Amino acid sequence: MEQQGTYDARFGERRVCVLIPTYNNAGTLGAVLEQVLAYTQHVIVVNDGATDDTMAVLARFPQINVLAYQPNRGKGIALRRGFRYALEQGYDFAITMDADGQHYASDLLTFLDKADKSDPAILIGARNLHQENMPGKNTFANKFSNFWFYVETGLKGPDTQSGYRLYPLFAMKGMRFACTKYEFEIEVLVRCSWKGIRIGWVPVGVYYPPAEERVSHFRPFRDFSRISVLNTVLVTIAFLYIHPRNLLRFIFSKDGLRYIWREQLLAAGESNGTKAASVGFGVFMGIFPVWGFQMLIAVVIAQLLKLNKALVLIASNISIPPMIPLIVYGSFLMGRMYVAEDATWLIFSKSLTLDDVKQNLFQYITGSITLAVAAGLVAGLVTWLTLSVFRRKRAAAQT
């Protein structure tokens, strides 16, 4: 009991609670609570509209905090309301665990040791996805989720679907979320990463009962569809705004330009031609008229052509907001050679017709492609000449 009291005191000192959302888990909830209470009394259970004997089970544990409502709203709502309630109770961190008995309470201490206000992070309990009784569909779904999480954040992780997590509630205060079901656990990771909250992983154990004993409220078609829609939205936002924003922040940071010059342009390992082609192709894609998708297409093609992806991405940011008016105007100027009558200013006409719009669009598209080719060639040539001079000087200085 003394050890239990020591653990509980540590939870209190660090303002950490255990948050358990539950929906019709009366068969396993009691055992889960007994195991958790062996470590801490700082427990919050969110009864997400259960219709079984959940309230009778909870009545056996008067020492825990219970947040209950009707009807069932989904795991996302349960977690969001649980986070808000935990903050109201004065907690800075919440360790979430499922009520189905898959998580081991002993792993709570792993999360507790990592609860640090000076380094706020969401920590995910990484499971062994190859152990006995692990459903094959779970392994596939997790790899699927890991891939899209990487596309949306640039972070690689072993397990993005585990519900055993430590959340820094104080760092997430004021954030608003849209998702209400299982997909919330993806949204919260991606958006917290975008906000600058660190995402990390710690190893945890997991128990998967035989198939005939499992209780799952996941509806494969409906929930997978919701997750797919969410990933589509997140990927679009990531490539339209988040990735360009992060790259620009890096480029104009204290050491960003120095890194680009020394570690990407002057560094050995690639020829002047490859580096020049990477810069030229990046500039080409930054101007090419596929607004919003330049970076995504650029990365894919750069991978296929074995170009320097970092240089391609950096150069493609020629289309940053201050440059966009110049690029658009330059595209119209270039497009004049393809039309009989200049359509640059037709967009401001009070008597704009459909034919005018078509002419305006044709001039812009043909002009932007021409500008993209010309600017890409110039950027590539300037890069090649610059590297030829500075690399030769660096080589001479080292001999």
C-alpha positions in Angstrom: 0.0 0.0 0.0 2.9 2.3 0.7 4.1 1.8 -2.9 0.6 2.5 -4.2 0.5 5.8 -2.1 3.9 6.8 -3.6 2.6 6.3 -7.1 -0.6 8.2 -6.4 1.4 11.1 -4.9 3.5 11.3 -8.0 0.3 11.5 -10.2 -0.9 14.3 -7.9 2.3 16.2 -7.9 2.6 16.2 -11.7 -1.1 16.8 -12.1 -1.6 13.7 -14.2 -4.9 11.8 -14.4 -6.0 8.6 -16.1 -8.8 9.2 -18.6 -10.9 6.2 -19.6 -13.7 6.6 -22.2 -16.1 3.8 -22.3 -19.1 2.6 -24.2 -20.8 -0.7 -23.3 -17.7 -2.2 -21.8 -19.3 -3.4 -18.6 -17.7 -6.9 -18.9 -14.1 -5.5 -18.8 -14.4 -2.1 -17.2 -14.4 -3.3 -13.6 -11.1 -5.2 -14.0 -9.5 -2.2 -15.8 -10.4 0.1 -12.9 -9.2 -2.2 -10.3 -5.8 -2.4 -12.0 -5.6 1.3 -12.5 -6.6 2.1 -8.9 -3.7 0.0 -7.7 -1.5 2.9 -9.1 -3.5 6.0 -8.7 -6.9 7.5 -7.5 -6.6 10.2 -10.1 -9.1 8.6 -12.5 -11.8 10.0 -14.7 -14.2 7.8 -16.6 -16.3 9.2 -19.4 -19.5 7.1 -19.8 -20.3 7.8 -23.5 -24.0 6.9 -23.4 -23.6 3.3 -22.4 -26.8 1.2 -22.5 -25.4 -1.9 -20.6 -24.5 -2.2 -16.9 -21.7 0.3 -17.0 -23.2 2.6 -14.4 -23.6 -0.3 -12.0 -20.0 -1.1 -12.4 -19.0 2.5 -11.8 -21.0 2.6 -8.7 -18.6 0.1 -7.1 -15.8 2.7 -7.4 -17.0 5.9 -5.6 -13.4 7.2 -5.5 -13.3 7.9 -9.2 -14.7 10.9 -11.1 -17.4 10.0 -13.6 -18.6 12.1 -16.5 -21.8 10.6 -18.0 -24.2 11.7 -20.7 -26.8 10.3 -23.2 -26.9 9.3 -26.0 -23.7 7.8 -27.3 -21.7 10.4 -29.2 -18.5 8.6 -30.2 -15.0 8.3 -28.9 -13.9 11.6 -30.2 -16.6 13.5 -28.2 -15.8 11.4 -25.1 -12.1 12.3 -25.3 -12.8 16.0 -26.0 -15.3 16.3 -23.1 -12.9 14.3 -20.9 -10.0 16.7 -21.7 -12.2 19.7 -20.9 -13.3 18.1 -17.6 -9.8 17.2 -16.6 -8.6 20.7 -17.2 -11.4 22.0 -15.0 -10.3 19.6 -12.3 -6.8 21.1 -12.4 -4.9 18.4 -14.4 -2.1 19.3 -16.8 -1.8 15.8 -18.3 -4.2 13.0 -19.1 -3.2 9.4 -19.8 -5.9 7.9 -22.0 -6.5 4.1 -22.0 -9.2 1.9 -23.4 -11.8 0.2 -21.3 -11.6 -3.1 -23.1 -8.7 -4.6 -21.1 -6.1 -4.4 -23.8 -3.8 -2.0 -22.0 -1.7 -2.9 -19.0 -1.9 -0.5 -16.0 1.7 -1.1 -15.2 2.6 1.0 -18.3 1.1 4.0 -16.6 4.4 4.6 -14.9 6.2 4.8 -18.2 3.9 7.7 -19.2 4.1 9.3 -15.8 7.9 9.5 -15.9 7.6 11.4 -19.2 5.1 14.0 -18.1 7.2 17.2 -18.2 5.7 20.7 -18.6 9.0 22.0 -19.9 8.8 19.6 -22.9 5.1 19.2 -23.7 4.5 16.2 -25.9 1.9 13.7 -26.9 3.3 10.3 -26.2 1.8 7.2 -27.9 2.1 3.7 -26.5 3.7 1.8 -29.3 2.4 -1.8 -29.4 4.0 -5.0 -30.6 1.9 -5.4 -33.8 3.2 -8.9 -34.6 2.2 -10.7 -31.4 -0.2 -13.5 -31.0 -3.9 -12.8 -31.6 -3.2 -9.4 -33.2 -5.9 -9.0 -35.9 -4.5 -8.8 -39.4 -6.8 -5.9 -40.2 -5.4 -3.9 -37.3 -1.8 -4.3 -38.6 -2.9 -3.1 -42.1 -4.9 -0.2 -40.7 -2.0 0.9 -38.6 0.5 0.9 -41.5 -2.1 2.8 -43.5 -2.5 5.4 -40.7 1.3 5.6 -40.2 1.8 6.4 -43.9 -0.7 9.2 -44.0 0.5 10.6 -40.7 4.0 10.9 -42.3 2.6 12.6 -45.4 0.7 15.1 -43.3 3.4 15.9 -40.7 6.7 14.5 -42.0 7.0 12.4 -38.9 7.6 8.6 -38.9 6.3 6.5 -36.1 5.6 2.9 -35.3 2.0 3.1 -34.1 -0.4 6.0 -34.7 -3.6 4.1 -33.8 -2.8 3.2 -30.2 -5.3 4.7 -27.7 -2.8 4.5 -24.8 -1.5 8.0 -24.8 -0.2 10.9 -22.7 -1.7 14.2 -23.6 -0.3 17.6 -22.4 -3.6 19.2 -21.8 -2.1 22.6 -20.8 -0.4 22.8 -24.2 -3.6 21.9 -26.1 -5.8 24.4 -24.2 -7.9 26.5 -26.6 -7.6 24.1 -29.6 -10.9 23.3 -31.3 -11.4 20.0 -33.0 -13.9 18.8 -35.6 -14.0 15.0 -35.4 -16.3 13.1 -33.1 -15.6 9.4 -33.7 -12.4 7.2 -33.9 -10.9 9.6 -36.4 -10.4 12.2 -33.7 -7.3 10.3 -32.6 -5.7 11.0 -36.0 -6.9 14.7 -36.1 -5.5 15.5 -32.6 -2.1 14.0 -33.5 -1.8 15.9 -36.8 -3.1 19.2 -35.6 -1.0 19.2 -32.4 2.1 18.4 -34.5 1.2 21.4 -36.8 0.9 23.5 -33.7 4.4 22.6 -32.6 3.6 20.0 -29.9 6.1 17.2 -30.1 4.9 13.7 -30.9 6.7 10.7 -29.4 6.4 7.0 -28.8 7.1 4.7 -25.8 6.9 0.9 -25.9 3.9 -0.6 -24.1 2.4 -4.1 -23.7 -1.0 -5.0 -25.2 -3.3 -7.9 -24.7 -5.4 -9.1 -27.5 -8.0 -11.7 -26.5 -9.1 -14.5 -28.9 -11.4 -13.3 -31.6 -14.5 -14.8 -30.0 -13.9 -12.7 -26.8 -13.3 -9.3 -28.4 -15.7 -6.4 -28.1 -15.2 -3.7 -30.7 -17.4 -0.7 -31.6 -15.4 0.1 -34.7 -17.6 0.0 -37.8 -15.2 -0.9 -40.7 -17.0 0.7 -43.6 -18.4 3.8 -41.9 -15.5 4.6 -39.7 -12.9 3.8 -42.4 -14.8 6.2 -44.7 -14.7 8.9 -42.1 -10.9 8.4 -41.6 -10.3 8.5 -45.4 -12.2 11.8 -45.7 -10.3 13.3 -42.8 -6.9 12.2 -44.3 -8.0 13.8 -47.6 -8.7 17.1 -45.9 -5.5 17.0 -43.8 -3.3 16.2 -46.8 -4.8 19.1 -48.7 -4.2 21.5 -45.8 -0.7 20.1 -45.3 0.4 20.7 -48.9 -1.5 24.0 -49.4 -0.3 25.6 -46.2 1.5 23.6 -43.5 4.5 22.3 -45.4 5.1 25.5 -47.3 4.8 27.4 -44.0 7.3 25.1 -42.2 9.7 25.2 -45.1 9.7 29.0 -45.2 10.2 29.2 -41.5 13.2 27.0 -41.8 14.6 28.8 -44.8 14.4 32.2 -43.1 15.5 30.9 -39.7 18.9 31.7 -38.2 20.7 28.8 -39.7 18.4 27.9 -42.5 20.1 29.7 -45.4 23.5 28.5 -44.2 22.3 24.9 -44.1 20.9 25.2 -47.6 24.2 26.6 -48.9 26.6 24.4 -47.1 24.8 21.1 -46.6 22.6 21.0 -49.7 24.3 23.0 -52.5 28.0 22.7 -51.7 28.0 19.3 -50.1 29.6 16.4 -51.9 27.7 13.3 -53.1 25.8 14.8 -56.1 27.1 16.4 -59.3 26.7 20.0 -60.2 24.3 18.9 -62.9 22.0 17.0 -60.4 21.9 19.9 -58.0 21.3 22.4 -60.8 18.5 20.2 -62.3 16.9 20.0 -58.8 16.8 23.7 -58.4 15.6 24.3 -61.9 12.9 21.7 -61.6 11.8 23.1 -58.3 11.4 26.6 -59.8 9.6 25.1 -62.7 7.1 23.4 -60.4 6.7 26.5 -58.3 5.4 28.4 -61.3 3.6 25.6 -63.2 -0.2 26.3 -63.1 -1.2 23.5 -60.7 -1.7 25.8 -57.6 -1.9 23.9 -54.3 -0.4 20.8 -55.7 3.1 21.9 -56.8 4.9 20.5 -53.8 3.1 17.1 -53.9 3.8 16.7 -57.6 7.3 18.0 -57.3 8.2 15.4 -54.6 6.8 12.5 -56.6 8.6 13.4 -59.8 11.8 14.3 -57.9 11.8 10.8 -56.4 11.3 9.2 -59.8 14.1 11.3 -61.4 16.4 10.8 -58.4 16.8 14.5 -57.9 17.7 16.2 -54.6 14.2 16.4 -53.0 15.3 19.1 -50.4 16.5 21.4 -53.2 13.4 20.8 -55.3 11.1 21.6 -52.3 13.1 24.7 -51.4 13.1 26.0 -55.0 9.4 25.3 -55.5 8.7 27.9 -52.9 9.3 30.6 -55.4 5.5 30.9 -55.4 5.4 32.3 -51.9 2.7 35.0 -51.4 4.8 38.1 -52.1 5.9 36.6 -55.5 2.4 35.4 -56.6 1.3 38.7 -58.2 4.6 39.0 -60.1 4.3 35.3 -61.3 0.7 35.8 -62.4 1.5 39.0 -64.2 4.6 37.5 -65.8 2.5 34.6 -67.0 0.1 36.9 -68.8 3.0 38.8 -70.3 4.5 35.5 -71.6 1.1 34.4 -72.8 0.8 37.4 -75.2 2.8 35.5 -77.9 0.0 32.9 -78.1 -3.0 35.2 -78.5 -4.1 37.6 -81.2 -5.4 40.1 -78.6 -3.9 40.7 -75.2 -6.4 39.5 -72.5 -4.4 40.6 -69.5 -6.9 43.2 -68.3 -10.2 41.5 -69.5 -10.8 40.3 -66.0 -11.5 43.9 -64.9 -14.0 44.5 -67.7 -17.6 45.2 -66.7 -18.9 43.4 -69.8 -17.0 40.1 -69.3 -18.2 37.3 -71.5 -17.5 33.5 -71.5 -15.3 33.9 -74.5 -13.3 36.6 -72.6 -12.8 34.2 -69.7 -11.6 31.4 -72.0 -9.2 33.8 -73.8 -7.9 35.1 -70.4 -7.4 31.6 -69.1 -5.7 30.4 -72.2 -3.3 33.3 -72.1 -2.5 32.7 -68.5 -2.0 28.9 -68.7 0.2 29.1 -71.9 2.1 32.0 -70.4 2.7 30.4 -67.0 4.0 27.2 -68.6 6.4 29.2 -70.8 7.5 31.3 -67.7 8.0 28.1 -65.7 10.2 26.6 -68.4 12.2 29.8 -68.9 12.6 30.5 -65.1 13.5 26.8 -64.5 16.2 26.9 -67.2 17.7 30.1 -65.9 17.6 29.0 -62.3 19.3 25.7 -63.2 22.0 27.4 -65.3 22.8 30.0 -62.6 23.0 27.2 -60.0 25.3 25.2 -62.2 27.6 28.2 -62.8 27.6 29.1 -59.1 28.4 25.6 -58.0 31.2 25.3 -60.6 32.9 28.3 -59.2 32.5 27.8 -55.5 33.0 24.0 -55.4 36.3 24.5 -57.4 37.4 27.1 -54.9 36.5 24.8 -51.9 38.4 21.9 -53.5 41.4 24.1 -54.1 41.3 25.4 -50.5 41.3 21.8 -49.2 44.4 20.7 -51.2 
